Amino acid sequence: MSDLIDAFQVAGKAFFGFQAIFFALLAIGINVHFGYTGLLNFGQIAFAMLGGFGIAISVSQWGLPFWVGVLIAIASAVVLALLLGLPTLRLRADYLAIVTIAVAEGLRLLFRSVSATPVTGGTRGLSAFNSSFIALAPWDTQERYNILGTSWSGGELWVALVGWLIVTVFTLLVWQLMRSPWGRVVKAIREDEDAVRALGKNVYSYKMQALVLGGVIGAFGGMVYAVGTGSAIPDQYQNANTFLAYGALILGGAARVLGPVIGSMILLFILQFADTGLRALISNGAIPDTLLSSTDVAQIRFVLVGIGLMLLLVFRPQGIFGDRREVMLDAR
C-alpha cells in the first residue's frame, strides 16, 4: 500500500510538472488548429522543436540573451507555419496532415545529422542555456521543497510556475478569441468553408492565421520543455509527442478552452501512475515477473492508455468536457 501511495505522489508531481505544461501547450495549439478551425496538423512537435532549439542555439551557440532567444524561437515558428500553410491550405485537409508530419520528422533528422552538429549539437544536443532564466527565481533554486508529499527543487518550481502562467495566458487568449468575430469565422470554416467563402470571407487568410497562432503556442511548449530539462536534443521531439497531445485533447474535449489543459494533466498523471504503480507491484511480487517485467512497463503503460482512449472514443467521443456536436467535423 505504501508503494502505491508513493506512486500516487510521484504521479501528482507529474500532474503539475513541466511535462504536463509541455503537452498542455501542444494541445492548446492543436485545439486552435483542429478543434476550432478543422486543420489536421500532425506535425505540432516541429513547432515545439523550433521553440526549444531557438532558445538553445541562441544562448549556447550565439551567446545571445535568453529573451532574444525566445523572440527567435517565436519568429522561427511563424516562418515554419507560413512555409507549411502557403502551399497546402488551399487544398484538402489531408495534404496539410501529410506535409506537417513529414516536415516534423525531416526537421528532427536534419537537427540530429552530422552536418548540423556544429549548430544543433547533433544527437547529443545542446545544454547549459537555461541558467539565466533559473537565476530569475525569487527563491533558492538549490533547495528542495516538499509540497503535498512531493519533492521539488527550486528550479523545478520556478519552471512550473512560469509554465502554468504561460498556459493561463494562452488559455485566456484562446477563450477571448473564440468569443470574438474572428473565432466565429474560424469555427464556421471548420463546419463548412464553402459557405464561409460564399459570404465573402477570405478562408485562406483565416486558416493561415490559425495555423500561425497554434504553431506559436506549440513553440512555447517546446521552450518550457527545453528549459525544464536543461537540454535540447532532437530525439526528444519525436512525432509520437504530437499524437500524445492529440490524445490529451481528445481526453479533455476538443473545441473546449480547458479541454487540452485538463486532458494533458490527466494524461501525464495516468502515464506516471501506471509506470510507478506497475513497477511497485512487480517489486512486491503482486505481479509475477513471468507475466510482466520491469522493462516492459514503459510500453505497457501506453497500451493501457491506448485502451482507455479507445473506450473513451466509443462511449464518449467528445471527451470529458466536450460537446459531441463540436467534434462532428467535415474536414475538407
Buried (B, 14 or more C-beta within 10 A) or exposed (E): EEBBEBBBBBBBBBBBBBBBBBBBBBBBBBBBBBBBBBBBBBBBBBBBBBBBBBBBBBBBBEEBEBEBBBBBBBBBBBEBBEEBBEEBBEEEBEBBBBBBBBBBBEBBEEBBEEEBBEBBBBEEBBBEBBEEBBEEBEEEBEEEEEEEEBEBBBBBBBBBEBBBEBBEEBBEBBBEBBEEEBBEBBBBBBBEBEEBEEEEBEBBEBBBBBBBBBBBBBBBBBBBBBBBBBBBBBEBBBBEBBBBBBBBBBBBBBBBBBBBBBBBBBBBBBBBBBBBBBBBBBEEEEBEEEEBEEEBBEEBBBEEBEEBBEEBBEEBBBBBBBEEEBBEBEBB
